[in-house]
Amino acid sequence: MTTKPAADPHAALLPGMAVIALWMLVLCLIGLFGIMTHHFPVFVIVFCAMYAVAAHGLLKLRRWGWALSLAAAFLSMSYGVYVLFRFHQTPAVVMAVVNFVFFLYLVRPEVISRIR
């Protein structure tokens, strides 16, 4: 009779990490939709791929997924701030704030301790 080893309590996905992964997938889908409707240039597919890979890595609790999600959140926040100040589009504040909150969540010690 074989028994499974006890699950490591630090290896569980936190709810916030799952929400961030879903957000990355939503950003990926928005980018793909924008490409298909010719609202975004074709090179945006690179960012869509980055969002999808980051979400996958974060859901699998991989360090590269965490790092890529951290970079994606920071770059999305920076883009939101750029759009706000350059083009004066106030809806960009929502994107910038959400990505800033996700960035701050990802650098918490509890999240970092869960990453393998």
Beta strands, then each sheet from edge to edge (+ up, - down):
end
